[in-house]
Structure formats: C-alpha cells, structure tokens
Amino acid sequence: MREEEKKSSQDKSMKRFFKKRWVYPTVYIASAAIILTGVLWYQNSGSNGSDQLEYKASDMPGKQFNDEPALEVNRAMENFVMPVANEDEAVIQMGFYDNDGKAEEQEAALVFYNNTYHPNTGIDISSKDGKEFDVVASLSGTVTNVMEDELLGNVIEIEHDKGIVTQYQSVKDYQVKVGDQVEQGQAIATSGTSQINEKAGNHVHFEIRKDNVPVNPHEYFNKPLSALQEAKITEEKPASDSDAGKSEEGASDEEGSNEEGAEKTAPEKSKPAEDNGEKEDTDNKKDADGDKEADEDTDTSTDSDTSSNS
C-alpha cells in the first residue's frame, strides 16, 4: 500500500510540474540548443578535410577578367563640359576655326603670330574680370602628358578613350602628373598666358581631339563621350589666301597658254589649205596647157591630112 501511495504521489507531482507554463518552452529551447550544437560540431569536424584543398584567387568569379581594360560606366554617362569651375564667369575670347563656317567667323578665329595667320584649333576661355582661375577636367580620364612649352603656354593632356583626348594649353601651377586618374570637374591647373596668342591675355586654350584631329568643342559640350566615339572625323586643311592666289594665277596662266597654243596652231592648220589651193591652181594650169597642146596637135594633124588629100 505504501509503494502504491508513493507512486501515486510521484505521478501527481509530475503532473503538477508539467502543468506549469514555463516547462514546455524550456524543453523546446533546450532541445533546439542541443540540435544546433550537434550541427555545428558536425560542420567543424567536416571542415578539417576541406582545409587541404587549395583555392586560387583566379578561381573566384570575375577574377579572370581583371586584366581586360573596361570603360567606367560613370565616365560613359558624363557629358563634356567647359574646363572652368564657374561657366557664368567665363568668356570665349576666340572660337574654333570651322572650315564650313562664315567668312566673318573664320576671320575671327585666326591667330596672328610671327607675321602669319594660323587657324585656331580650339577655343580660348578667360574670366570676365581678366584674373586667373582654376582650370578643371572637362571629363574624367587619365593624364597622359604634362609638358612645359613657352610658345603654347604649357600643356596638359587627358585621355578619355582610345584616341579621344582633351588638351589644356596656356596653364601653370600643375596639380596633376602623368598617370593620374582625374575626375570630371577636378582642378588640374591655373590659367596663364602664351606667346602664340598674347592678345588673349590670361586664359586657357581648350581642345578636344579624336585620332589627333581637332573638333569644335562647342559641338560636343553637354554631349556624352559616345557622341564623339560614333562621329566620323576627317582632317580638313583650310585653304589660305596665298593658295587661292596661286590657284588663280595657275588658272590664268593655263588660259593664256591655251590661247597662245590656239594662235600657234591656227596658222599651221591654214597652211595646208593654202598649199592645197596652190596645188590645185598648178594642176589646173597644167591641165590647161595640156589641153592647149592637144588642140595644137589636132590642128597640125588636120592640116597634114588635108595637104595629103590634095
């Protein structure tokens, strides 16, 4: 009886224990912890074999393409801008010499140096107050040339794509060097002067070139790099006044030579006609003399026949 009472009391105590609210959540949490611990232990024990495998950096996705050059997406989306920090304070001193432009515009785009006129292959920009200003990169790219030149007033060249570069002349106080990667709008130098265009004063001479052929920057401002990539550029040499004079003189000389040749050939052509006429007159005279002699012979033969008959 006592054993049965003890069992019944234990059963009652167990039932009371499981009736408590915190028992089942505690059991669930403990079970989950045990299962998680077992999984982690199994993974750690299995990773010892994987340590023996060697992985190379080139096996990672995309690593094998690191050596291939790629054009940055941001650079392709950029538009050409004027190489100044504040366009509102900028003034165009001289424009680009366009072979298809008006005569007045072409005349205004000629640089006079050493008693010779040179077509302007870019645009000359200065500030309204004539003071120095920061020259900035028109487009992101790589600095390929930094050259000191008294005639051009020093040069910085930035490459943006294969064959497409921008040049900044008449600058000083360089802030970049060859090999630097520059961002659009980054200051690269300060405006200065040049001997070839002293009339412009303090300015920056800006050029855009494709395959070393200068193009009109105004046609590509606020346009993306792709617009110049797709454009077909051909080098055209402007005709000078001296060339025009030479061509006119050559034309007049050619006309004169043609006239002289015509005068010389005209008498030569007329001579055969005169000779033919003389020959015809001579032949006619010979024919007339022959007829006359024939008549005389006829008359003589007639007389002789008459005398013989008589």
C-alpha positions in Angstrom: 0.0 0.0 0.0 2.8 2.4 0.8 4.5 1.7 -2.5 1.3 2.5 -4.4 0.9 5.6 -2.4 4.5 6.7 -3.2 3.9 6.1 -7.0 0.6 8.0 -6.9 2.3 10.9 -5.2 5.1 10.9 -7.7 2.6 10.9 -10.6 0.8 13.8 -9.0 4.0 15.8 -8.6 5.0 15.2 -12.3 1.6 16.2 -13.5 1.8 19.4 -11.3 5.3 20.0 -12.8 4.2 19.8 -16.4 1.2 21.9 -15.8 3.5 24.9 -15.2 3.6 27.3 -18.2 7.4 27.6 -18.4 8.1 23.9 -18.6 7.3 23.3 -22.3 9.0 26.4 -23.7 12.1 25.5 -21.6 12.1 22.0 -23.1 11.8 23.3 -26.6 14.6 25.7 -26.2 16.9 23.1 -24.6 16.1 20.7 -27.5 16.9 23.3 -30.1 20.1 24.2 -28.4 21.2 20.6 -28.3 20.3 20.1 -32.0 22.2 23.3 -33.0 25.2 22.3 -31.1 25.3 18.9 -32.8 25.1 20.6 -36.3 27.9 23.0 -35.5 30.1 20.2 -34.2 29.4 18.2 -37.4 30.4 21.1 -39.6 33.6 21.8 -37.7 34.6 18.2 -37.9 33.9 18.1 -41.7 35.8 21.3 -42.4 39.1 19.7 -41.5 39.2 17.8 -44.8 38.3 20.9 -46.8 41.4 22.8 -45.4 43.5 20.5 -47.5 42.1 22.0 -50.8 43.9 25.0 -52.3 41.9 27.7 -53.9 43.5 30.4 -56.1 42.3 34.0 -56.4 41.7 33.5 -60.1 39.1 30.8 -59.4 36.8 33.4 -57.9 34.1 34.7 -60.3 35.2 37.7 -62.3 38.9 37.5 -61.3 39.9 36.2 -64.7 38.7 39.5 -66.4 40.7 41.9 -64.2 43.4 42.2 -66.9 41.0 43.4 -69.5 40.5 47.2 -69.7 37.0 48.4 -69.2 35.3 51.8 -69.6 33.8 53.0 -66.4 30.0 53.3 -66.5 30.1 56.7 -64.9 32.6 58.1 -67.4 30.4 56.9 -70.3 27.5 58.7 -68.8 29.4 62.0 -68.4 28.9 64.9 -70.8 31.7 67.2 -72.0 31.7 70.5 -70.0 33.7 73.7 -70.2 37.0 73.4 -68.3 36.1 76.1 -65.8 34.6 75.8 -62.3 32.0 78.6 -63.0 30.8 78.9 -66.5 28.9 82.1 -65.7 32.1 83.9 -65.2 33.8 82.5 -68.3 34.2 84.4 -71.6 35.1 82.9 -75.0 38.0 85.1 -76.3 38.4 83.2 -79.6 36.3 80.4 -81.2 37.2 77.4 -83.2 38.1 77.8 -86.9 35.4 76.0 -88.8 36.2 75.3 -92.5 32.4 75.4 -93.2 31.8 78.5 -91.1 31.0 82.0 -92.3 33.8 84.3 -93.5 33.4 86.6 -90.5 33.6 83.7 -88.0 36.7 82.3 -89.8 38.4 85.6 -89.8 37.7 86.0 -86.0 39.2 82.5 -85.4 42.6 83.3 -86.9 45.7 83.6 -84.6 48.3 86.1 -85.8 51.8 85.1 -84.8 55.2 85.7 -86.4 53.6 87.6 -89.3 51.4 84.6 -90.2 47.8 83.7 -89.6 47.0 80.3 -88.0 43.6 78.7 -87.7 42.5 78.3 -84.1 42.2 74.5 -83.3 40.3 75.0 -80.1 38.6 77.7 -78.0 40.3 80.3 -75.8 38.5 80.9 -72.5 39.1 83.7 -70.0 37.3 85.2 -67.0 35.2 88.3 -67.2 37.5 90.2 -64.8 40.6 89.0 -66.6 42.0 87.4 -63.4 43.4 83.9 -63.0 41.0 81.0 -62.5 41.1 77.2 -61.8 41.2 75.0 -64.9 39.2 71.8 -64.3 38.9 68.5 -66.2 36.2 68.6 -68.8 35.7 64.8 -68.5 37.1 62.0 -66.3 40.2 60.3 -67.6 43.9 59.6 -67.3 46.6 62.2 -67.6 48.9 61.2 -70.5 51.1 64.3 -70.9 52.3 67.3 -68.9 54.6 69.5 -70.9 56.2 72.9 -70.4 56.1 74.9 -73.5 56.7 78.7 -73.7 55.1 79.1 -77.1 51.8 77.3 -76.2 51.9 78.3 -72.5 52.4 74.7 -71.1 50.1 71.7 -72.0 48.2 69.1 -70.1 46.6 66.2 -72.0 44.0 63.8 -70.6 42.9 60.7 -72.4 39.2 59.6 -72.0 39.0 56.8 -74.5 41.3 55.3 -77.2 42.2 58.2 -79.5 39.9 60.7 -77.7 41.8 63.3 -75.6 41.3 66.9 -74.3 44.2 69.4 -74.2 44.6 72.3 -71.9 47.1 74.9 -73.0 48.3 78.2 -71.5 48.2 76.8 -68.0 50.5 76.9 -65.0 50.7 75.6 -61.4 50.1 72.0 -62.3 48.1 69.9 -59.8 48.4 66.6 -61.7 51.1 64.4 -63.2 51.3 61.8 -65.9 49.4 58.6 -64.9 47.0 60.4 -62.5 43.3 59.4 -62.7 41.2 62.6 -62.6 37.5 63.1 -62.2 35.3 65.5 -64.1 35.4 69.0 -62.5 38.7 68.3 -60.7 41.1 71.2 -60.7 44.2 70.4 -62.7 46.0 73.8 -63.1 45.6 77.5 -63.2 45.0 79.7 -66.2 48.0 81.5 -67.7 49.4 83.1 -70.9 51.1 82.1 -74.1 53.4 83.6 -76.7 51.3 82.4 -79.7 48.2 84.2 -78.5 49.3 87.1 -76.3 46.3 89.1 -77.3 44.0 86.7 -75.3 45.8 87.6 -72.1 45.2 85.3 -69.1 43.2 82.4 -70.5 43.1 78.6 -71.1 43.2 77.2 -74.7 41.0 74.1 -74.7 40.9 71.4 -77.4 39.0 68.2 -78.0 40.8 65.8 -80.3 39.8 62.4 -81.9 42.7 60.5 -83.5 44.8 63.7 -83.2 42.2 65.7 -85.3 40.8 68.7 -83.5 37.0 69.1 -83.4 34.8 72.0 -82.5 34.3 71.8 -78.7 31.0 73.8 -78.9 29.5 70.9 -80.9 30.2 68.4 -78.0 29.6 70.4 -74.9 26.7 68.8 -72.9 27.0 65.7 -75.1 28.3 62.3 -73.9 31.6 60.7 -74.9 29.7 58.2 -77.1 28.7 61.1 -79.4 32.3 61.7 -80.3 33.0 57.9 -80.4 30.4 57.4 -83.1 31.3 60.6 -85.1 33.3 60.2 -88.3 36.1 62.8 -88.2 38.1 63.7 -91.3 41.0 66.1 -91.3 40.4 69.1 -93.5 43.1 71.7 -94.2 41.8 75.3 -94.6 42.6 77.0 -97.8 44.7 80.1 -97.3 44.6 83.3 -99.4 48.1 82.6 -100.9 46.8 79.2 -102.1 43.8 80.8 -103.6 46.1 83.4 -105.4 48.3 80.6 -106.6 45.3 78.7 -108.0 44.0 81.9 -109.7 47.4 82.6 -111.2 47.7 79.0 -112.3 44.3 79.2 -114.0 45.2 82.5 -115.8 48.5 81.0 -116.9 46.7 78.0 -118.2 44.2 80.1 -120.1 47.0 82.2 -121.6 48.9 79.1 -122.6 45.7 77.7 -124.2 45.2 80.9 -126.1 48.8 81.1 -127.3 48.6 77.4 -128.3 45.4 78.2 -130.3 47.1 81.1 -132.0 50.1 79.0 -132.9 48.1 76.1 -134.2 45.7 78.2 -136.2 48.3 79.3 -138.9 49.6 75.8 -139.1 46.2 74.5 -139.9 45.7 77.2 -142.5 48.9 76.5 -144.4 47.8 73.1 -145.7 44.7 74.8 -147.1 46.8 77.4 -148.9 49.2 74.7 -150.2 46.2 72.7 -151.4 44.9 75.8 -153.2 48.3 76.4 -154.8 48.5 72.7 -155.8 45.0 72.9 -157.3 45.9 76.1 -159.3 49.1 74.4 -160.6 47.2 71.3 -161.6 44.6 73.5 -163.4 47.4 75.3 -165.2 49.0 72.0 -166.2 45.6 70.7 -167.4 45.0 73.9 -169.4 48.5 73.7 -171.0 47.9 70.0 -171.8 44.6 70.8 -173.5 46.2 73.6 -175.5 49.0 71.3 -176.7 46.4 68.7 -177.5 44.5 71.2 -179.6 47.6 72.3 -181.4 48.5 68.7 -182.2 45.0 68.1 -183.5 45.2 71.2 -185.7 48.6 70.1 -187.1 47.4 66.6 -187.8 44.3 68.0 -189.6 46.4 70.3 -191.8 48.7 67.4 -192.7 45.8 65.2 -193.6 44.3 68.0 -195.8 47.5 68.5 -197.7 47.9 64.8 -198.3 44.4 64.5 -199.7 45.0 67.4 -202.0 
